[in-house]
Amino acid sequence: MTTTPRLATGRSSEYAQDDASWLKSFFSAQGLLPKTKIFEDLATFRAPDYSNLNGASAPSRSRSRAKFTSSSSPANWGWDLGASYSKVLFIVGMLRTPGGVATSSFLTVGKTLPATTTPKEHYFWGPENSSSRVSLYRSDATPTTTLIASDANINPNTIAGPDGAYGIYVDAVAHVQVCAMALGGRVMYPPIADQADANISGTVLRYVGLYFGGAPIVTWAGCPVIAYAA
């Protein structure tokens, strides 16, 4: 679609609801909505199940939003899906960091419970402000991160703060990763071309979360926060 996005430095929760619904509909239309709803939080941002904050305070949650002020880089926090799955769809309705700052914020989906500041055996998808692009990475058991794909045509430093909804679908048996974003309830940016990384394989996906790298900054995340699995 080529409609003009509504830009703002801080969108209302209504926009975030629109964006997340748009993304969920997009993935469902592609046959990429797993059958089991793990959670779909529309108005209350849930407390993390795990965190590796690198000296920072825990994220401050208020109603549908969470504010995280990093003190050192990197850091992460997120949720346990309660069991291991082969397919996971994870969507966050709002992810906002200051534009023009050498930082990155990523959604993560992976195998190993994050116990260090960089999750092991996870996929990372989101705005990489420091490189003026959106990117998909994968970490191994070391963890060493490897860039799988990026798109510099979408520059997160110039869109709404940046401020958008992000979604990632991973099938660790068929070895498929699909990433997409939405902005303002009007625009569906094309996903990075479907990837076929096979380094995380099997019915092994259990953890989803957020990862913060680069310069210490304030990052906002907001509902809806959605996880489906199969």
C-alpha positions in Angstrom: 0.0 0.0 0.0 1.2 3.5 -0.7 -1.0 5.7 1.5 0.6 8.5 3.4 1.4 7.6 7.1 0.4 9.8 10.0 3.6 10.9 11.6 4.0 12.0 15.2 6.7 12.0 17.9 4.4 10.1 20.2 1.3 8.3 19.0 -1.8 7.6 20.9 -2.6 4.1 22.1 -5.4 4.1 19.4 -2.7 4.3 16.7 -0.7 1.4 18.3 -3.9 -0.7 18.5 -4.5 0.0 14.8 -0.9 -0.9 13.9 -0.9 -4.1 15.8 -4.2 -5.1 14.4 -2.9 -4.3 10.9 0.1 -6.5 11.5 -1.8 -9.4 12.9 -4.2 -9.3 9.9 -1.2 -9.2 7.6 0.4 -12.3 9.1 -3.0 -14.1 9.3 -3.7 -13.4 5.6 -0.3 -15.0 4.8 -1.2 -18.1 6.7 1.3 -17.2 9.4 -0.9 -16.9 12.5 -0.2 -19.9 14.8 -3.3 -21.6 16.3 -2.6 -21.0 20.0 -2.9 -17.6 21.6 -0.3 -17.3 24.4 -1.2 -13.7 25.3 -2.8 -10.7 23.6 -2.5 -7.8 25.9 -4.5 -4.8 24.6 -4.5 -2.3 27.5 -2.1 -3.4 30.3 1.6 -4.0 29.6 2.5 -7.2 31.3 5.4 -7.6 33.7 8.5 -9.3 32.2 9.2 -12.9 33.2 13.0 -12.4 32.8 15.3 -9.4 32.5 19.0 -8.7 32.0 19.2 -5.0 32.6 23.0 -4.4 32.7 22.7 -2.1 35.7 19.5 -0.3 34.7 16.3 -0.2 36.7 13.4 -2.4 35.7 11.1 -1.0 33.0 8.4 1.3 34.4 5.0 0.1 33.4 1.9 2.3 33.3 -1.3 1.1 31.8 -0.6 0.2 28.1 3.1 1.4 28.0 6.5 0.5 29.4 9.4 3.0 29.7 12.9 1.6 29.8 15.9 3.8 30.5 19.1 1.8 29.8 22.3 2.7 31.7 24.7 0.4 29.8 24.4 -1.5 26.5 23.1 -4.0 25.8 20.1 -5.1 27.9 17.0 -7.2 27.4 13.7 -8.3 29.0 10.8 -10.4 28.0 8.4 -13.3 28.5 8.3 -17.1 28.7 5.7 -18.8 26.5 5.4 -21.6 28.9 6.4 -24.4 26.5 8.6 -24.9 23.4 7.0 -24.4 20.0 8.1 -24.7 16.4 6.1 -21.6 15.2 5.9 -18.2 17.0 4.4 -14.9 16.0 5.3 -11.9 18.2 4.0 -8.4 17.8 4.6 -5.2 19.8 2.2 -2.4 19.0 4.6 0.5 19.8 8.3 0.6 19.8 9.9 4.1 20.0 13.4 5.3 20.5 14.8 8.8 19.7 15.7 9.3 16.1 19.3 10.2 15.2 20.7 8.4 18.2 23.2 5.5 17.7 21.0 2.8 19.3 18.8 -0.1 18.3 15.7 -1.8 19.6 14.7 -5.3 18.6 11.9 -7.8 19.1 13.4 -11.2 20.0 12.2 -14.7 19.5 14.3 -17.7 20.5 15.3 -20.9 22.1 17.4 -20.3 25.2 16.2 -18.4 28.3 18.2 -15.1 28.2 20.6 -15.1 31.1 23.1 -12.6 29.7 22.7 -9.1 28.1 22.7 -10.6 24.6 20.2 -13.5 24.3 21.6 -16.7 22.9 20.0 -18.6 20.0 17.5 -15.8 19.3 16.3 -13.9 16.2 16.3 -10.1 16.5 14.1 -7.8 14.4 13.6 -4.1 14.6 14.8 -0.5 14.0 18.6 -0.2 13.9 18.9 3.5 14.2 22.7 3.4 14.3 22.8 2.1 10.8 19.6 3.9 9.5 17.8 0.7 8.6 15.6 -2.1 9.9 17.4 -5.4 10.4 17.0 -9.1 11.2 19.8 -10.7 13.2 20.4 -14.2 14.7 22.5 -15.1 17.7 24.2 -18.4 18.3 25.1 -20.1 21.6 28.2 -18.0 22.1 26.4 -15.6 21.6 27.7 -14.2 18.3 25.2 -12.2 16.3 24.9 -12.5 12.5 23.1 -10.1 10.2 20.6 -12.1 8.1 18.9 -9.2 6.3 18.4 -5.5 6.4 16.5 -2.8 4.5 18.0 0.7 4.4 15.0 1.9 2.4 13.2 2.1 5.7 15.1 4.5 7.8 13.9 4.4 11.5 15.5 7.8 12.2 13.0 9.6 9.9 9.7 7.9 10.8 7.7 9.2 13.8 10.4 9.4 16.3 10.8 6.5 15.2 7.6 4.9 16.3 5.8 1.9 14.9 4.5 -1.6 15.4 6.8 -4.5 14.7 6.0 -8.2 14.1 8.2 -11.3 13.6 7.1 -14.8 12.6 9.5 -17.7 13.0 9.0 -21.3 12.0 12.0 -23.2 13.3 11.0 -26.5 11.5 10.3 -25.1 8.0 13.1 -22.5 8.6 11.2 -19.4 7.8 11.5 -15.9 9.3 9.1 -13.1 8.2 9.4 -9.6 9.5 7.1 -6.6 9.0 6.2 -3.3 10.5 3.2 -0.9 10.4 2.8 2.8 11.0 -0.2 4.9 11.8 -2.8 2.2 11.0 -2.5 3.1 7.3 0.7 1.7 6.0 2.0 -1.8 5.8 5.7 -1.5 4.9 6.7 -4.6 2.9 8.4 -7.2 5.0 12.1 -7.9 4.5 12.0 -10.8 1.9 11.2 -14.1 3.6 14.4 -15.5 5.1 15.3 -19.2 5.4 17.9 -19.3 8.2 18.2 -22.8 9.6 20.5 -22.3 12.5 17.8 -22.4 15.2 15.9 -25.6 14.3 13.2 -27.8 15.8 10.4 -27.4 18.3 12.5 -25.2 20.4 11.1 -21.6 20.5 10.0 -20.5 24.0 11.0 -16.9 24.7 10.0 -13.6 23.3 11.2 -10.2 24.4 12.9 -6.9 23.7 16.6 -6.1 23.2 18.2 -2.7 23.5 21.7 -1.9 22.1 23.8 1.1 21.5 23.8 4.4 23.4 22.0 4.4 26.7 18.6 6.1 26.0 14.9 6.0 26.9 12.8 3.5 24.9 9.0 3.2 25.0 7.1 0.0 24.2 3.4 -0.3 24.2 0.4 -2.5 23.8 -0.9 -4.5 22.1 1.7 -7.1 22.9 0.8 -10.3 21.2 2.2 -13.8 21.1 0.8 -16.8 19.2 2.5 -20.2 18.9 2.0 -23.7 17.6 
